[in-house]
Amino acid sequence: MGSADFRSVADAIAADIAAGRLPPGAKLPPQRDFAYAQGIAVSTASRVYAELGRRGLVTGEVGRGTYVRSAPGRNGLLQPEPPPAAIDLQRTHSRLPEQEAVLAETLAALAGEGGAMAFGQYGPAGTPQAQAIAAAFLARDGHSPDPADILFTGNGRQALAAALAALAAPGERIACEPLTYPMVKAIAARLGITLVPVAMDAEGMCPDALLQAHRANPLSGVYLQPTLQNPLGATMGPGRRSALAAMLTQTGLTAIEDAVYGFLADARPLACLAPDRVILVDSLSKRVMPSLTLGLVAAPPPLTDRLAASIRQGAWTALGLALAAGMHWMAGGSATALAAVKRRDAAARQVIARAALADLRVVGDSRAYHLWLELPETWRAEAFAAAALRQGIALIPAPAFAVAPGHAPNAVRLALAVPSHDELAAALRRLRRLAFAGDDQVVE
């Protein structure tokens, strides 16, 4: 069978998926059985399954089989936005009453100042005043970034994209945790960068595994979240941070430290231990609000110019209004005050979640706005996510976070930030009942 023929078989399966004849979560036959039923060679069946995977229609799980995806998309790189009517357990942006007051006060203050800065256009470095404010805001445990090395982007995702582009050219390799932030997967794919999964444990990335990966095939850098890692919630202890910093110095590798959840914990940033080997990336999206935000980059001095060029080339510079608002929040204390409120809120939501999910295995940090739910063997992650959505609850299955296709655990991530406390408790109790019901007992 030629290439056109194997694609025609894939087209037929795709049509069945589109028509609902193969619903989300449906298991495809083993490739040998599929080949026999279709009257094709096993090698051709393998090409059909690979083509369906390339189109983002199915997901293959090692030892479990091949399944129709719950939300078809290109290789699971991006999850769709949750439907408006669904209870949102996908996003970790909290919306608290205090934020409304901060927004109103900020806009009034900027208008009262005449708004000159808000109407201005700035490069990656913003202004010297903005750099000084951001450097003081990011200072931790005796480590104060040099204001001249502070850069700004429109949001944290843009800061990550700029850092990845500055470290690696298309075709080069960046190490990361085996389960990682899905947007980093999407950014790396767009930039032509290969992500290399490096083993992690309960404290995050293992330094020895990183060294082994670098020796096997040189890396161009590392991306990681040392604090409240997404999706597992792992936080590195002081010993692990010191060991990883020493490994960066030994290998000459540069790490991108994603500190977006750092405001919820008091852990010392990796950048404090290896300031010349770590690009610290943060933002005000989760601390303050996503609708008017600012990305922050504390660059190692040798990389500041390269990172600034990356920001310019990507058109990722911050807008004047966001820069002015960010300065107001960081200098005036609003960002710090909201962080304290959100710490209490995240802890309260964790208590609600763990009570509602009693008897199920959950993994995570009691300070985080997200939780990892390991599913009973009667479920697959994709099928559970599809069943939950049919019950009006949007969540993200493990394959969205997996760097290596087919190696996702049987789990889902639950974001706890968006619903009210009562809505959250009710939704999680429904998920608990769904988990114990099992895939074959769910009545549509």
Phi and psi in degrees as a GROMACS rama.xvg file:
@    title "Ramachandran Plot"
@    xaxis  label "Phi"
@    yaxis  label "Psi"
@TYPE xy
-81.6733  179.231  GLY-2
-63.3611  -38.4519  SER-3
-63.4392  -36.6802  ALA-4
-69.7301  -41.5065  ASP-5
-67.0528  -31.4919  PHE-6
-70.7077  -31.7821  ARG-7
-67.0968  -36.5929  SER-8
-65.5934  -43.0947  VAL-9
-61.883  -38.8352  ALA-10
-61.149  -38.7015  ASP-11
-66.1033  -41.9786  ALA-12
-66.2469  -40.0823  ILE-13
-61.3196  -37.9628  ALA-14
-65.5017  -39.1829  ALA-15
-63.8331  -37.6964  ASP-16
-67.1742  -44.3298  ILE-17
-64.1162  -35.0567  ALA-18
-82.9993  -7.5636  ALA-19
87.1484  1.7985  GLY-20
-68.7582  -26.9093  ARG-21
-115.984  95.813  LEU-22
-75.6479  164.453  PRO-23
-53.861  134.555  PRO-24
90.7325  -10.0459  GLY-25
-64.2285  139.684  ALA-26
-93.4356  128.762  LYS-27
-80.4186  154.277  LEU-28
-64.4052  157.614  PRO-29
-53.9878  149.683  PRO-30
-58.5294  -35.6751  GLN-31
-66.271  -42.0708  ARG-32
-67.3594  -39.1215  ASP-33
-62.7965  -43.0095  PHE-34
-60.8473  -42.7023  ALA-35
-64.246  -43.3592  TYR-36
-66.7878  -32.9885  ALA-37
-89.4913  -11.5497  GLN-38
71.0437  36.0132  GLY-39
-124.685  168.574  ILE-40
-73.4247  153.817  ALA-41
-61.2734  -37.4675  VAL-42
-62.9876  -35.5095  SER-43
-69.8391  -39.7977  THR-44
-59.751  -38.6023  ALA-45
-62.3442  -39.3359  SER-46
-68.3278  -35.6693  ARG-47
-62.794  -47.7511  VAL-48
-64.7559  -38.403  TYR-49
-64.8436  -38.7234  ALA-50
-65.9541  -40.8801  GLU-51
-63.9785  -37.9449  LEU-52
-66.6021  -40.2777  GLY-53
-61.1187  -35.7243  ARG-54
-77.8821  -6.49437  ARG-55
78.8212  20.3369  GLY-56
-91.1239  -27.0681  LEU-57
-133.031  162.228  VAL-58
-130.586  135.313  THR-59
-103.858  130.939  GLY-60
-117.8  123.362  GLU-61
-57.3069  126.042  VAL-62
82.4627  -6.09393  GLY-63
-119.689  -28.7434  ARG-64
120.571  -166.963  GLY-65
-116.37  132.041  THR-66
-130.639  152.178  TYR-67
-70.5323  131.882  VAL-68
-67.7478  147.98  ARG-69
-73.4064  -29.1439  SER-70
-137.394  87.4887  ALA-71
-53.0688  137.153  PRO-72
-173.279  169.811  GLY-73
-68.5994  99.1907  ARG-74
55.7394  24.4103  ASN-75
66.7304  20.2476  GLY-76
-69.3011  -35.705  LEU-77
-129.977  141.858  LEU-78
-94.8413  143.544  GLN-79
-68.3409  159.657  PRO-80
-64.5452  144.979  GLU-81
-64.4063  143.826  PRO-82
-57.4261  147.138  PRO-83
-56.1191  -33.9955  PRO-84
-83.3715  -10.8017  ALA-85
-80.9475  150.746  ALA-86
-73.975  122.619  ILE-87
-87.4332  103.402  ASP-88
-111.364  26.6378  LEU-89
-100.877  -37.8997  GLN-90
-103.065  145.103  ARG-91
-105.036  20.4288  THR-92
-89.625  112.9  HIS-93
-81.11  152.252  SER-94
-130.781  103.883  ARG-95
-113.238  156.337  LEU-96
-55.2252  -34.6032  PRO-97
-61.0824  -29.7797  GLU-98
-67.6034  -34.7007  GLN-99
-61.4997  -43.6716  GLU-100
-65.4938  -39.36  ALA-101
-63.6198  -42.7135  VAL-102
-62.4769  -46.2026  LEU-103
-61.6025  -44.351  ALA-104
-64.5475  -38.8195  GLU-105
-65.1882  -48.1072  THR-106
-63.2736  -38.3237  LEU-107
-65.4684  -41.7417  ALA-108
-65.2019  -43.0677  ALA-109
-66.6382  -37.3756  LEU-110
-66.5938  -37.5995  ALA-111
-66.4478  -26.1596  GLY-112
-83.3082  0.797769  GLU-113
92.4796  -11.1685  GLY-114
68.6835  15.4061  GLY-115
-58.1862  -45.3796  ALA-116
-68.2623  -36.3952  MET-117
-62.6797  -26.1142  ALA-118
-92.589  -4.40208  PHE-119
-80.9245  164.777  GLY-120
-115.762  136.137  GLN-121
-134.683  156.654  TYR-122
-84.786  -173.699  GLY-123
-56.3878  -29.0594  PRO-124
-84.3338  -4.34483  ALA-125
63.6227  -119.026  GLY-126
-130.877  158.683  THR-127
-56.4658  -36.8761  PRO-128
-65.1977  -43.7114  GLN-129
-62.9653  -40.957  ALA-130
-62.7023  -41.047  GLN-131
-65.3882  -42.0364  ALA-132
-64.6529  -45.7562  ILE-133
-66.3363  -39.1872  ALA-134
-62.0941  -42.3411  ALA-135
-66.5653  -37.0107  ALA-136
-66.4807  -36.509  PHE-137
-87.0631  -7.79923  LEU-138
-63.6785  138.656  ALA-139
-146.747  139.04  ARG-140
46.1895  49.9851  ASP-141
82.0628  -6.64089  GLY-142
-101.411  118.9  HIS-143
-119.504  114.083  SER-144
-58.9477  146.243  PRO-145
-70.3638  125.429  ASP-146
-50.8815  -32.6379  PRO-147
-66.5532  -15.9762  ALA-148
-102.194  10.5964  ASP-149
-92.3957  132.154  ILE-150
-126.884  158.694  LEU-151
-127.01  144.679  PHE-152
-132.377  175.494  THR-153
-67.6961  -30.1838  GLY-154
-163.128  179.022  ASN-155
-66.7142  -35.3823  GLY-156
-62.5376  -40.7213  ARG-157
-66.203  -35.8441  GLN-158
-63.9006  -41.1757  ALA-159
-64.7055  -42.9811  LEU-160
-61.3091  -42.8353  ALA-161
-64.3907  -40.4567  ALA-162
-66.7975  -43.9027  ALA-163
-62.0102  -44.3743  LEU-164
-65.3777  -31.9028  ALA-165
-73.3249  -30.1939  ALA-166
-88.2135  -32.8279  LEU-167
-133.519  136.008  ALA-168
-85.8849  163.134  ALA-169
-52.7955  133.902  PRO-170
93.0304  -12.8836  GLY-171
-87.1465  174.014  GLU-172
-118.917  137.146  ARG-173
-123.83  128.306  ILE-174
-78.7305  151.684  ALA-175
-158.18  173.39  CYS-176
-68.8307  151.553  GLU-177
-63.7982  -28.6613  PRO-178
-114.358  121.008  LEU-179
-141.923  174.152  THR-180
-57.9373  120.759  TYR-181
-58.2138  -32.276  PRO-182
-64.8487  -32.2726  MET-183
-65.3916  -37.2271  VAL-184
-60.3409  -44.246  LYS-185
-67.3459  -42.6987  ALA-186
-63.2598  -45.5421  ILE-187
-60.8139  -42.0309  ALA-188
-62.193  -41.4044  ALA-189
-66.1573  -34.6322  ARG-190
-84.9143  -5.10364  LEU-191
75.7893  22.4544  GLY-192
-95.889  136.893  ILE-193
-90.6418  124.75  THR-194
-88.1686  133.673  LEU-195
-112.72  112.084  VAL-196
-70.6103  130.612  PRO-197
-117.812  134.346  VAL-198
-54.748  143.39  ALA-199
-132.949  162.268  MET-200
-126.62  -158.609  ASP-201
-64.4122  -16.0189  ALA-202
-103.938  3.13641  GLU-203
108.265  -156.449  GLY-204
-61.1626  138.093  MET-205
-89.9365  121.854  CYS-206
-57.315  -40.6371  PRO-207
-63.2437  -38.4328  ASP-208
-67.0046  -36.1517  ALA-209
-64.2292  -44.2469  LEU-210
-62.1774  -41.9439  LEU-211
-62.6446  -43.1996  GLN-212
-64.2768  -38.1118  ALA-213
-69.942  -38.3375  HIS-214
-69.9807  -33.4691  ARG-215
-68.644  -37.491  ALA-216
-162.318  109.983  ASN-217
-50.3815  136.434  PRO-218
-95.6759  157.701  LEU-219
-99.1958  -9.42143  SER-220
170.082  -174.961  GLY-221
-137.929  138.697  VAL-222
-117.13  130.902  TYR-223
-156.825  163.776  LEU-224
-121.733  95.4648  GLN-225
-69.0636  -21.3677  PRO-226
-120.855  121.216  THR-227
53.6149  55.0264  LEU-228
-54.1962  140.885  GLN-229
-101.204  115.266  ASN-230
-107.427  -5.0154  PRO-231
-86.4899  -15.5985  LEU-232
78.6371  10.5251  GLY-233
-66.6358  140.941  ALA-234
-128.448  127.055  THR-235
-71.6525  135.421  MET-236
-78.3507  171.008  GLY-237
-56.3002  -39.4797  PRO-238
-64.7883  -42.7207  GLY-239
-65.7515  -40.5561  ARG-240
-63.0343  -42.1474  ARG-241
-64.1986  -42.7361  SER-242
-64.5961  -40.2771  ALA-243
-69.6109  -39.1928  LEU-244
-61.8072  -41.2527  ALA-245
-63.9157  -37.1343  ALA-246
-65.8989  -39.8682  MET-247
-62.1621  -43.2295  LEU-248
-64.4153  -40.9437  THR-249
-64.8945  -42.4779  GLN-250
-89.8145  -17.1758  THR-251
77.6527  9.60485  GLY-252
-75.593  152.382  LEU-253
-109.32  134.434  THR-254
-105.079  143.716  ALA-255
-96.8358  111.778  ILE-256
-94.9356  109.581  GLU-257
-85.2629  106.524  ASP-258
-105.489  25.8068  ALA-259
-62.5967  -29.5712  VAL-260
-98.8469  5.10437  TYR-261
-61.8918  -24.6607  GLY-262
-68.1363  -15.6253  PHE-263
-87.7285  -5.43845  LEU-264
-140.533  168.711  ALA-265
-106.864  18.286  ASP-266
-67.1309  143.905  ALA-267
-75.0009  126.966  ARG-268
-60.1335  147.95  PRO-269
-60.0698  -31.2752  LEU-270
-61.5973  -24.9553  ALA-271
-67.3752  -29.6655  CYS-272
-91.1997  -26.3314  LEU-273
-140.673  65.4347  ALA-274
-60.5467  -25.8389  PRO-275
-86.126  -5.86321  ASP-276
-122.867  7.83265  ARG-277
-132.002  128.714  VAL-278
-94.7053  112.247  ILE-279
-88.0557  123.68  LEU-280
-116.912  128.141  VAL-281
-141.128  174.283  ASP-282
-157.732  170.877  SER-283
-101.469  5.74515  LEU-284
-59.7448  -50.6932  SER-285
-87.9385  -29.2162  LYS-286
-66.5209  -43.7308  ARG-287
-115.102  -75.9712  VAL-288
-165.531  147.625  MET-289
-78.5563  -20.464  PRO-290
-75.4925  -23.9428  SER-291
-139.626  95.3819  LEU-292
-135.162  179.256  THR-293
-151.178  134.011  LEU-294
-92.36  139.948  GLY-295
-121.144  134.2  LEU-296
-129.051  121.09  VAL-297
-103.01  107.195  ALA-298
-96.5069  144.197  ALA-299
-61.9782  137.541  PRO-300
-48.8354  -41.1574  PRO-301
-65.9865  -17.2986  PRO-302
-106.206  -2.16973  LEU-303
-59.0731  -47.2165  THR-304
-65.4877  -39.734  ASP-305
-65.4296  -40.9211  ARG-306
-67.1511  -39.1165  LEU-307
-62.1697  -41.5584  ALA-308
-64.1634  -39.1055  ALA-309
-62.9457  -41.1602  SER-310
-63.8751  -44.1774  ILE-311
-62.5123  -47.3032  ARG-312
-64.931  -31.558  GLN-313
-85.3734  -2.62144  GLY-314
58.5559  42.7029  ALA-315
-106.26  16.3954  TRP-316
-69.0519  150.454  THR-317
-73.4617  147.461  ALA-318
-79.4027  155.402  LEU-319
-60.0915  -40.9336  GLY-320
-63.0515  -43.6754  LEU-321
-65.9851  -39.1724  ALA-322
-64.3798  -43.0641  LEU-323
-65.0105  -42.9131  ALA-324
-65.2003  -42.6806  ALA-325
-60.9095  -42.7442  GLY-326
-60.5993  -42.282  MET-327
-61.0417  -44.6902  HIS-328
-68.7568  -43.1125  TRP-329
-71.4016  -41.4771  MET-330
-79.4282  -33.2472  ALA-331
-87.561  -8.4974  GLY-332
96.4248  -5.08453  GLY-333
-62.3063  -41.7889  SER-334
-63.5002  -40.5735  ALA-335
-68.7118  -41.2095  THR-336
-65.2514  -43.4336  ALA-337
-65.0094  -36.1489  LEU-338
-59.8611  -40.5409  ALA-339
-64.9192  -41.8766  ALA-340
-63.2161  -41.7876  VAL-341
-71.6655  -29.817  LYS-342
-60.192  -46.3755  ARG-343
-65.3686  -40.258  ARG-344
-66.0152  -44.185  ASP-345
-61.6777  -42.7837  ALA-346
-62.6523  -41.0445  ALA-347
-64.8623  -39.8901  ALA-348
-68.2103  -33.7655  ARG-349
-63.2734  -41.0715  GLN-350
-61.502  -44.3681  VAL-351
-59.8863  -45.9757  ILE-352
-64.3776  -45.5121  ALA-353
-69.1239  -29.9765  ARG-354
-71.8112  -42.9206  ALA-355
-68.867  -28.4829  ALA-356
-101.929  24.9214  LEU-357
-52.7466  141.076  ALA-358
78.8868  -2.15367  ASP-359
-106.237  154.653  LEU-360
-87.6825  117.695  ARG-361
-118.932  147.564  VAL-362
-126.983  136.604  VAL-363
158.997  -178.554  GLY-364
-106.461  136.453  ASP-365
-68.7853  -3.2187  SER-366
-99.707  -7.0244  ARG-367
-91.0033  161.22  ALA-368
-92.6853  13.3326  TYR-369
-142.23  159.756  HIS-370
-144.951  144.298  LEU-371
-104.428  120.199  TRP-372
-107.184  115.592  LEU-373
-85.2945  128.11  GLU-374
-88.8225  151.556  LEU-375
-61.81  158.657  PRO-376
-63.9832  -15.694  GLU-377
-73.9143  -4.31789  THR-378
-124.576  155.83  TRP-379
-110.868  151.362  ARG-380
-59.3822  -46.4246  ALA-381
-64.3548  -42.3312  GLU-382
-67.0172  -37.8701  ALA-383
-64.6206  -42.5874  PHE-384
-62.4683  -40.0174  ALA-385
-66.6262  -42.2034  ALA-386
-66.1471  -38.8979  ALA-387
-63.4793  -41.3061  ALA-388
-64.6388  -35.9371  LEU-389
-65.8623  -21.4637  ARG-390
-95.7727  9.96345  GLN-391
85.5935  23.0162  GLY-392
-125.909  121.511  ILE-393
-100.324  125.067  ALA-394
-142.323  177.243  LEU-395
-118.226  124.259  ILE-396
-78.4205  159.497  PRO-397
-56.0081  -38.0749  ALA-398
-56.0518  -25.7017  PRO-399
-64.1509  -24.5087  ALA-400
-98.8597  -14.7065  PHE-401
-76.6362  129.41  ALA-402
-76.8657  -41.3453  VAL-403
-93.644  118.595  ALA-404
-56.647  138.642  PRO-405
82.5792  3.58648  GLY-406
-119.315  29.5292  HIS-407
-85.3203  138.613  ALA-408
-70.1726  166.715  PRO-409
-85.4848  81.7744  ASN-410
-156.291  168.483  ALA-411
-135.866  154.166  VAL-412
-99.7071  134.316  ARG-413
-110.503  117.416  LEU-414
-88.9243  131.23  ALA-415
-104.538  1.72966  LEU-416
-82.7488  -32.9102  ALA-417
-83.5205  -50.3227  VAL-418
-66.9598  163.148  PRO-419
-65.7223  165.531  SER-420
-59.6955  -41.7648  HIS-421
-67.6065  -43.3088  ASP-422
-62.6829  -39.52  GLU-423
-62.4261  -47.4287  LEU-424
-60.8312  -44.0732  ALA-425
-64.9363  -42.7408  ALA-426
-64.0155  -42.4889  ALA-427
-69.3328  -33.1601  LEU-428
-65.9295  -36.3862  ARG-429
-65.7576  -39.8973  ARG-430
-64.1881  -37.729  LEU-431
-62.0101  -45.795  ARG-432
-62.221  -40.3781  ARG-433
-63.2498  -42.3756  LEU-434
-61.5301  -40.8942  ALA-435
-79.7403  -19.2017  PHE-436
-68.2026  -39.0824  ALA-437
87.827  149.869  GLY-438
-57.2155  -42.3017  ASP-439
-79.1043  -5.56886  ASP-440
-106.599  -2.53158  GLN-441
-77.4088  126.794  VAL-442
-100.963  122.675  VAL-443
